Amino acid sequence: MHATRDAIETYLKHPSEKEFWNYTSKVDGVLLWYAYLTDAQACDVAAFSGVDSVEVDGPLDIDGLTDPPSDSSKKRAATTLATQISPVLELRVISQPTDVANVGSLGNYVYDGTAGEGIYIYVVESGINTASADLQGRVVATMHAPQAKKDNPGDGDESENGHATCSASKAVGLRYGVAKGAKVIAVKTKFSTADTAVVFDMVREDIQARGLQKKAVVNMSWGALPSANGNIPDNYQKLAVSQQHIMNDLDVPIVAAAGNLAESGRQNIEKLPARWAKDDYPIISVGSTTMTGVASAFSQGGPALAVSAVGEGLTCAAGSGTGNRVARGTSYAAPQVAGLLAYFLGQETVPFDTTTGSLANNARNFLKNTASWSRSGDGNMPKVAWNLITKAQNPPSS
C-alpha cells in the first residue's frame, strides 16, 4: 500500500504542497489519497499496481441541504422530571402522552431531568454557528474532513440556510432541542467525493479515541441519490463500511433524514445511505410530519422508514448571529430523533437492550415499536417519536 503511494510520489517528482495535497485514511485496507493531476497523469496513475481507481473530485449531488418549498462522560443518577414551559410546539409533540389526542392542550415539554447528559451527538454537516444563543456551551469540538479543512478551516456554518446549525439546535438546543444535557461534536465536510469517502472513518476514529462506545449518536441530515444506472459510487461504498463499523462494532446509532422528494413522485426513500436500512445496517431513517402527525407531502417513506418527527413549521437556531428561523424538512426531523436517542442513552437505566454488538439495531427497533405512536388517529399515518412521558406526568390543561 505504501509502496504504491511512494511510486506515485516518485512519478510526480515529489511536487510541492501547492501542486499536490496528500492525505491518507485507511478504510478496511483502502488507502485514499488526493492529488492535482493532469489528464495524462491520471491515466498513468490509474495503471499503477495497487491503484483501484482515479476519480475526479468535486461536489456531490447531495439531497437534504435545502428546505423543501413552502406551501404558501458519566451518566448521572436519575433525577425528577424537568419541564420547559410554553416551548415550541414540536417539543410538546415529543412528550405528548399516548392518551392525549390534542397536542394543543399541552402547555409544556416534559422530560427526564438527565436530558442526555454524558452523551455526544456527532453532527456531520457544514459547520455550526456556535454564537447561537440556543447552542451556548453545547458544541464541544469541531472536526474537519480534509477538503473542508483546506477550503473552510473555521468553525462556522458554511451552508446557505444555516442547515447544520438548525440540525444541532433541534438535537441539543437549550430552547429548541430535545436532549438539553447532551453535547455536540461538529464534523465539517465539503460534501465532495473525497470528504464523503473518509468523513465517517474520521468519526469512527474519534469515537474510539474519546471512549464513546454506547455513549454517542451520529446525525446526518443529508444523502445522495444513486447514479442513473444504479451503481453505488466508490466513496459511498467506503462510507458504508465506516458506518457499519460505527453502528455494529462501536454500538453508536446513526440517524439520517428520509428525504424530501415525495412530491416528485418518489414516495420511497431512495437516497444513500438511508435507503440501506435493515437489521445488519440499522441506520435510522426519519420522516417528517405536521404538528398533528400527518405525513408531510414532501416526506419520503417506504420500508426503510423507521420513525418520524415534526418537520413542518418548526423553529431552530439561525446559521449566523444569535437569532432563530422557521424551517421545514426531514433534515430537521432527524436531529430530533438523534436527540431523543441521546436522551434515552443518558438515563440511568437505558430503556432498550444495549447488548454489545446490537445496540444500534435495538435502538432502531425500540423507536419503531415502543418510543413512537401515530398522532393523527389514522393507522396509515407514520408513527411519531415519543419520549415515553405519560399523561400523569404531563397532563393537558383543563
C-alpha positions as CSV (number, residue, x, y, z in Angstrom):
1,M,0.0,0.0,0.0
2,H,2.7,2.5,1.0
3,A,4.8,1.2,-1.9
4,T,2.1,2.3,-4.3
5,R,1.9,5.8,-2.7
6,D,5.7,6.1,-2.9
7,A,5.7,5.1,-6.5
8,I,3.0,7.7,-7.3
9,E,5.0,10.4,-5.5
10,T,8.2,9.4,-7.3
11,Y,6.3,9.5,-10.6
12,L,5.1,13.0,-9.8
13,K,8.7,14.0,-8.8
14,H,7.7,14.9,-5.2
15,P,5.7,18.0,-6.1
16,S,5.3,20.9,-3.7
17,E,2.2,21.2,-1.5
18,K,0.9,23.8,-3.9
19,E,0.6,21.2,-6.6
20,F,0.0,18.1,-4.6
21,W,-2.1,17.9,-1.4
22,N,-1.9,14.5,0.1
23,Y,-3.8,12.8,2.9
24,T,-4.5,9.2,3.7
25,S,-7.2,7.4,5.5
26,K,-7.3,3.6,5.9
27,V,-10.8,2.3,5.5
28,D,-10.8,-1.5,5.7
29,G,-7.4,-1.7,3.9
30,V,-8.2,1.0,1.4
31,L,-5.8,4.0,1.3
32,L,-7.3,7.1,0.0
33,W,-5.3,10.0,-1.4
34,Y,-5.9,13.3,-3.2
35,A,-3.7,15.0,-5.8
36,Y,-3.8,17.6,-8.5
37,L,-3.2,15.7,-11.8
38,T,-3.3,16.4,-15.5
39,D,-5.5,14.1,-17.6
40,A,-2.4,12.3,-18.8
41,Q,-1.1,11.8,-15.3
42,A,-4.4,10.5,-14.1
43,C,-4.3,7.8,-16.9
44,D,-0.8,6.9,-15.9
45,V,-1.5,6.7,-12.2
46,A,-4.6,4.6,-12.8
47,A,-2.4,1.9,-14.3
48,F,-0.1,1.7,-11.3
49,S,-0.2,-1.6,-9.4
50,G,-2.3,-1.2,-6.3
51,V,-4.4,1.7,-7.6
52,D,-8.1,0.7,-7.8
53,S,-9.4,3.9,-9.4
54,V,-8.7,7.5,-10.1
55,E,-11.8,9.7,-9.8
56,V,-12.4,13.4,-10.3
57,D,-13.1,15.2,-7.0
58,G,-15.9,17.7,-6.8
59,P,-19.2,18.5,-5.1
60,L,-21.7,15.7,-4.8
61,D,-25.4,15.9,-5.7
62,I,-26.4,16.0,-2.0
63,D,-30.1,15.9,-1.2
64,G,-31.5,17.4,2.0
65,L,-29.3,20.5,2.4
66,T,-32.1,22.9,1.4
67,D,-35.6,23.1,2.9
68,P,-38.5,21.8,0.7
69,P,-40.5,24.7,-0.8
70,S,-43.0,26.4,1.4
71,D,-46.7,25.6,0.9
72,S,-47.7,29.1,0.8
73,S,-18.9,11.5,30.4
74,K,-20.6,9.8,33.0
75,K,-24.2,9.3,33.4
76,R,-25.6,11.0,36.4
77,A,-28.2,9.3,38.6
78,A,-31.9,9.6,37.7
79,T,-33.5,12.9,38.6
80,T,-37.0,14.2,38.8
81,L,-38.8,15.3,35.7
82,A,-37.9,18.6,34.1
83,T,-40.4,20.9,32.5
84,Q,-39.9,23.5,29.8
85,I,-42.9,25.9,30.0
86,S,-44.5,27.1,26.7
87,P,-41.9,25.6,24.4
88,V,-42.2,25.4,20.6
89,L,-45.0,23.0,19.6
90,E,-42.7,20.4,18.1
91,L,-41.2,19.7,21.5
92,R,-44.7,19.3,23.0
93,V,-45.2,16.6,20.4
94,I,-42.2,14.7,21.6
95,S,-43.7,14.5,25.2
96,Q,-47.3,14.0,24.0
97,P,-48.8,11.1,26.0
98,T,-50.4,8.3,24.0
99,D,-53.8,9.1,25.6
100,V,-53.8,12.9,24.9
101,A,-55.1,13.3,21.4
102,N,-54.8,17.1,21.0
103,V,-51.2,18.3,21.4
104,G,-52.6,21.8,21.6
105,S,-54.0,21.0,25.1
106,L,-50.4,20.6,26.3
107,G,-48.5,23.6,27.5
108,N,-45.2,22.1,28.3
109,Y,-42.3,19.9,27.2
110,V,-41.7,17.3,30.0
111,Y,-38.7,15.1,30.1
112,D,-36.4,13.1,32.4
113,G,-34.0,15.6,34.1
114,T,-30.9,13.7,32.9
115,A,-31.7,15.2,29.4
116,G,-29.0,13.2,27.6
117,E,-26.2,14.3,29.9
118,G,-23.0,12.4,29.2
119,I,-24.0,11.6,25.6
120,Y,-22.4,13.2,22.5
121,I,-24.1,13.8,19.1
122,Y,-21.8,14.0,16.1
123,V,-23.5,16.4,13.6
124,V,-21.9,15.6,10.2
125,E,-22.6,18.7,8.2
126,S,-21.2,22.0,7.0
127,G,-20.2,23.5,10.4
128,I,-22.2,25.1,13.2
129,N,-22.8,28.7,14.3
130,T,-21.5,28.5,17.9
131,A,-22.6,32.1,18.5
132,S,-26.2,31.0,18.6
133,A,-27.9,31.6,21.9
134,D,-29.6,28.2,21.7
135,L,-26.2,26.4,21.4
136,Q,-24.2,28.1,24.1
137,G,-22.0,25.5,25.7
138,R,-23.4,22.8,23.5
139,V,-20.7,22.4,20.8
140,V,-17.5,21.0,22.5
141,A,-15.4,20.3,19.4
142,T,-15.2,20.8,15.6
143,M,-13.6,18.2,13.3
144,H,-12.8,18.9,9.6
145,A,-12.8,16.5,6.8
146,P,-9.7,17.1,4.6
147,Q,-11.3,19.2,1.8
148,A,-13.3,21.2,4.4
149,K,-10.1,21.8,6.4
150,K,-8.4,23.1,3.2
151,D,-11.2,25.3,2.0
152,N,-13.1,26.3,5.1
153,P,-10.9,25.8,8.2
154,G,-13.1,27.8,10.5
155,D,-15.8,26.5,12.8
156,G,-18.8,28.4,11.3
157,D,-21.8,27.2,9.4
158,E,-20.9,27.3,5.7
159,S,-24.4,26.3,4.4
160,E,-26.6,28.9,2.7
161,N,-29.6,28.5,5.1
162,G,-27.9,27.5,8.3
163,H,-28.8,23.9,7.7
164,A,-26.3,22.4,10.2
165,T,-26.9,24.9,12.9
166,C,-30.7,24.2,12.7
167,S,-30.0,20.4,13.0
168,A,-27.8,20.9,16.1
169,S,-30.4,23.2,17.6
170,K,-33.2,20.6,17.2
171,A,-31.0,17.9,18.8
172,V,-29.5,19.7,21.9
173,G,-30.6,23.3,21.8
174,L,-31.3,25.0,25.2
175,R,-34.6,26.3,23.9
176,Y,-35.4,24.3,20.8
177,G,-33.6,20.9,21.4
178,V,-34.8,17.5,22.6
179,A,-31.7,16.5,24.7
180,K,-30.7,19.6,26.5
181,G,-28.0,18.0,28.5
182,A,-26.2,16.3,25.6
183,K,-23.3,17.9,23.7
184,V,-22.4,18.2,20.1
185,I,-19.2,17.4,18.2
186,A,-19.4,19.2,14.8
187,V,-17.9,17.3,11.9
188,K,-17.4,19.7,9.0
189,T,-17.4,18.4,5.4
190,K,-17.5,19.9,1.9
191,F,-19.7,17.0,0.7
192,S,-17.1,16.3,-2.0
193,T,-16.3,12.9,-3.3
194,A,-13.1,12.9,-1.3
195,D,-14.6,14.1,2.0
196,T,-17.6,11.8,1.8
197,A,-15.2,8.8,1.4
198,V,-13.4,9.5,4.7
199,V,-15.6,11.6,7.0
200,F,-17.3,8.6,8.7
201,D,-14.0,6.9,9.2
202,M,-12.9,10.1,11.0
203,V,-16.0,9.8,13.2
204,R,-15.2,6.2,13.9
205,E,-11.7,7.0,15.0
206,D,-12.9,9.9,17.2
207,I,-15.5,7.7,18.9
208,Q,-12.7,5.3,19.8
209,A,-10.3,7.9,20.9
210,R,-12.8,9.6,23.2
211,G,-14.1,6.2,24.5
212,L,-17.7,7.0,23.4
213,Q,-18.8,3.5,22.6
214,K,-22.5,3.3,23.6
215,K,-22.3,7.0,24.6
216,A,-22.8,8.7,21.2
217,V,-25.2,9.2,18.4
218,V,-24.4,10.4,14.8
219,N,-26.8,12.6,12.8
220,M,-26.6,13.2,9.1
221,S,-29.3,15.3,7.6
222,W,-28.2,14.7,4.0
223,G,-27.6,12.0,1.5
224,A,-27.0,11.4,-2.2
225,L,-29.1,9.8,-4.9
226,P,-27.6,6.7,-6.6
227,S,-26.3,7.1,-10.2
228,A,-28.8,6.7,-13.1
229,N,-27.5,3.2,-13.8
230,G,-28.0,2.2,-10.1
231,N,-24.3,1.8,-9.4
232,I,-23.1,2.8,-5.9
233,P,-20.1,5.2,-6.1
234,D,-16.9,4.1,-4.6
235,N,-17.0,6.9,-2.0
236,Y,-20.4,5.7,-0.7
237,Q,-19.1,2.1,-0.6
238,K,-16.3,3.4,1.7
239,L,-18.9,5.4,3.7
240,A,-21.0,2.2,4.2
241,V,-18.0,0.3,5.5
242,S,-17.2,3.0,8.1
243,Q,-20.9,3.4,9.1
244,Q,-21.2,-0.4,9.7
245,H,-18.2,-0.2,12.0
246,I,-19.7,2.7,13.9
247,M,-23.2,1.0,14.3
248,N,-22.3,-2.6,14.7
249,D,-18.8,-2.6,16.3
250,L,-18.9,0.6,18.4
251,D,-22.6,0.5,19.3
252,V,-23.3,4.0,18.2
253,P,-26.6,4.6,16.3
254,I,-26.7,6.7,13.1
255,V,-29.7,8.8,12.3
256,A,-30.4,10.0,8.7
257,A,-33.1,12.2,7.1
258,A,-35.5,10.3,4.9
259,G,-35.6,12.8,2.0
260,N,-37.9,15.5,0.7
261,L,-38.7,14.2,-2.8
262,A,-42.1,12.6,-2.4
263,E,-43.9,15.4,-4.2
264,S,-41.8,14.5,-7.3
265,G,-43.5,11.1,-7.4
266,R,-40.6,9.4,-5.5
267,Q,-42.5,8.1,-2.5
268,N,-39.9,5.7,-1.1
269,I,-36.6,6.6,0.5
270,E,-34.0,6.4,-2.2
271,K,-31.0,8.4,-1.2
272,L,-27.9,6.8,0.2
273,P,-27.3,5.7,2.9
274,A,-30.8,6.0,4.3
275,R,-32.3,3.5,1.8
276,W,-29.9,0.8,3.0
277,A,-31.7,0.5,6.4
278,K,-32.0,-3.1,7.6
279,D,-31.1,-5.3,10.6
280,D,-27.4,-5.5,9.7
281,Y,-27.2,-1.9,8.6
282,P,-29.5,-0.4,11.2
283,I,-29.4,3.3,10.1
284,I,-32.4,5.1,11.5
285,S,-34.2,6.9,8.6
286,V,-36.5,9.7,9.8
287,G,-39.5,11.1,8.0
288,S,-41.4,14.4,8.6
289,T,-45.0,15.1,9.8
290,T,-47.1,18.1,10.6
291,M,-47.7,19.1,14.2
292,T,-50.8,16.8,14.3
293,G,-48.9,13.8,13.0
294,V,-50.0,13.8,9.3
295,A,-47.2,12.7,7.0
296,S,-45.7,15.8,5.2
297,A,-46.4,15.8,1.5
298,F,-42.7,16.0,0.7
299,S,-41.5,13.3,3.1
300,Q,-40.3,10.1,1.6
301,G,-41.1,6.7,3.3
302,G,-41.5,3.1,2.5
303,P,-39.9,0.1,4.1
304,A,-36.7,1.9,5.0
305,L,-38.5,4.4,7.2
306,A,-38.0,3.8,11.0
307,V,-39.9,6.7,12.6
308,S,-41.0,10.3,12.0
309,A,-40.9,13.6,13.8
310,V,-42.3,17.1,13.2
311,G,-40.7,18.6,10.1
312,E,-43.0,21.5,9.3
313,G,-43.3,24.9,10.8
314,L,-40.6,24.2,13.4
315,T,-38.2,26.7,15.0
316,C,-34.5,26.4,15.4
317,A,-31.3,28.5,15.7
318,A,-30.2,30.5,12.7
319,G,-27.0,29.9,10.8
320,S,-25.5,33.2,11.9
321,G,-26.0,35.6,14.8
322,T,-28.0,34.7,17.9
323,G,-31.5,34.6,16.5
324,N,-33.7,31.8,15.1
325,R,-35.5,30.8,12.0
326,V,-38.5,28.7,10.8
327,A,-37.6,25.6,8.9
328,R,-39.2,22.5,7.3
329,G,-37.9,19.2,6.0
330,T,-36.9,15.7,7.1
331,S,-33.4,17.3,7.7
332,Y,-34.8,18.8,10.9
333,A,-37.0,15.8,11.9
334,A,-33.9,13.6,12.0
335,P,-31.9,15.5,14.7
336,Q,-34.9,15.5,17.0
337,V,-34.7,11.7,16.9
338,A,-30.9,11.8,17.3
339,G,-31.6,14.0,20.4
340,L,-34.2,11.5,21.6
341,L,-31.8,8.6,21.4
342,A,-29.2,10.7,23.3
343,Y,-31.9,11.3,25.9
344,F,-32.6,7.6,26.3
345,L,-28.9,6.7,26.4
346,G,-28.3,9.2,29.1
347,Q,-30.8,7.7,31.5
348,E,-29.5,5.7,34.5
349,T,-31.4,2.7,33.0
350,V,-31.5,2.8,29.3
351,P,-35.0,1.6,28.2
352,F,-33.8,-0.7,25.5
353,D,-31.3,-3.6,25.2
354,T,-27.7,-2.2,25.0
355,T,-26.0,-5.6,24.5
356,T,-22.6,-5.1,22.8
357,G,-22.9,-5.6,19.0
358,S,-26.6,-5.0,18.8
359,L,-27.3,-1.6,20.5
360,A,-27.8,0.3,17.2
361,N,-30.3,-2.2,15.8
362,N,-32.1,-2.5,19.2
363,A,-32.4,1.3,19.3
364,R,-33.9,1.3,15.8
365,N,-36.5,-1.3,16.8
366,F,-37.2,0.5,20.1
367,L,-38.0,3.7,18.2
368,K,-40.2,1.8,15.7
369,N,-42.1,-0.3,18.2
370,T,-42.1,1.5,21.5
371,A,-40.9,5.1,21.5
372,S,-43.4,6.3,18.9
373,W,-47.1,6.4,18.1
374,S,-49.4,7.6,15.4
375,R,-50.7,11.1,16.5
376,S,-53.2,11.5,13.7
377,G,-55.5,8.6,14.7
378,D,-55.1,7.2,11.2
379,G,-53.4,3.9,11.2
380,N,-51.9,4.7,7.8
381,M,-50.1,7.7,9.1
382,P,-46.5,7.4,10.4
383,K,-45.6,6.8,14.0
384,V,-44.1,9.9,15.6
385,A,-41.2,9.9,18.1
386,W,-42.2,9.9,21.8
387,N,-40.1,10.2,25.0
388,L,-42.4,7.8,27.0
389,I,-43.8,10.6,29.1
390,T,-47.3,9.7,30.5
391,K,-50.5,11.7,31.0
392,A,-49.9,11.6,34.7
393,Q,-46.5,13.2,34.2
394,N,-47.7,15.7,31.5
395,P,-51.5,16.4,32.0
396,P,-53.3,18.5,29.5
397,S,-54.7,21.8,30.6
398,S,-58.4,21.8,31.7
